[in-house]
Amino acid sequence: MGIAGWGEPILEGKSRTVAAAVHEMEPYLVGRDPDHIEDIWQTLYRGGFYRGGPILMSAMAGIDQALWDLKGKRYGVPVYQLLGGPARDSVRVYAWIGGDSGEQLREAVLRRQEQGYTAVKMTATEWTHYVDSAATIDEAVSRVGAVREAAGRQMDVAVDFHGRVHRPMAKTLARELEPFRPVFIEEPVLPEHNEVLRELAHHTSIPIATGERMFSRWDFKTILAEGYVDIIQPDLSHAGGISEVRKIASMAEAFDVAVAPHCPLGPIAFAASIQIDAVSPNAFIQEQVLGIHSPHASEAPAYLANPDVFRYEDGFVRLPEGPGLGIEINEVAVREAARNAPSWRSELWRNRDGTVAEW
């Protein structure tokens, strides 16, 4: 049996749709030289006439990851060596925290500190209406304040608005949260309203981050050119894979914008993200959900054959040194998990007046 490359083509809540798109792309792949990654990417992107968007770009992302993994294994080097070599030895990581009360959030922060993290991310609010109450604002301020008090000034706290907040509320919330000095606020408005970020940037000194729901360099070019975003967050399993995010990160560097790849997914996507972090001097922190209960003993899914490959120290993860993505996958475990995979979907929230709220 020959060398195999692995990718993680997934879109949360639409995994079967992405799987169908991958199968539809097979005729463009069978018989091709897998070393011709750029030409294959261009063929998949341009050959279908309709292009872009979360489904097609997620399908392409997984294929692209697998091709880079295959090429690295074929030549016996990590992917980042094929991309010009590493610009760093390790990358800082952050973990999520959650809780319904200030006390639960404080406990979550202390656990992350004990586990060695130097940065955490939390959601600012639950659902909000277009114009919501003072109580909603006070609750968000109270939540972030509880986390900042527990974290102290040595731990960074990022605040994710998750696109739940609309234009009238985003300005108020950003101003109210300034005393807590978040390292960034994420998706203060939905990406279809990115023009609002220009105004928001004039209302706050907090760095603004967005990009998890943007899928190509063409999606990012306007916000980079107009200069109202400080951090972009492309997802290696949604934004066209390693090939495309490499170009997005380089574009961002030209505009003096930082990169913090979005990655609430599995170890393949995480390993792909680290390859981009390795070669991008403007990558400053990496989201991850592996081993968040103990960064010193990764709790990666069973299909990761070498769970200790991600080595954490003082809030940083070392670059994997193995060929390709640097991980080994248990295919039997993957197939078993696929047979029993639950059908995930996001919650449907409604405001008190019955209107659908953003999740």
Secondary structure, DSSP 4 states (H G I P E B T S, - for coil): -----------TT-HHHHHHHHHHTGGGTTT--TT-HHHHHHHHHHTTSS--SHHHHHHHHHHHHHHHHHHHHHHTSBHHHHTT--S-SEEEEEEE---SSHHHHHHHHHHHHHTT-SEEEEE--S---SS--HHHHHHHHHHHHHHHHHH-SSSEEEEE-TT-S-HHHHHHHHHHHGGG--SEEE-SS-GGGTTHHHHHHTT--SPEEE-TT--SHHHHHHHHHHT--SEE--BTTTSSHHHHHHHHHHHHHHTT-EE--B--S-HHHHHHHHHHHHH-TTB--EE--TTTT-TTS----TTBS-GGGS-EETTEEEPP-SSBTS--B-HHHHHHHHHT--------EE-TTS-EE--
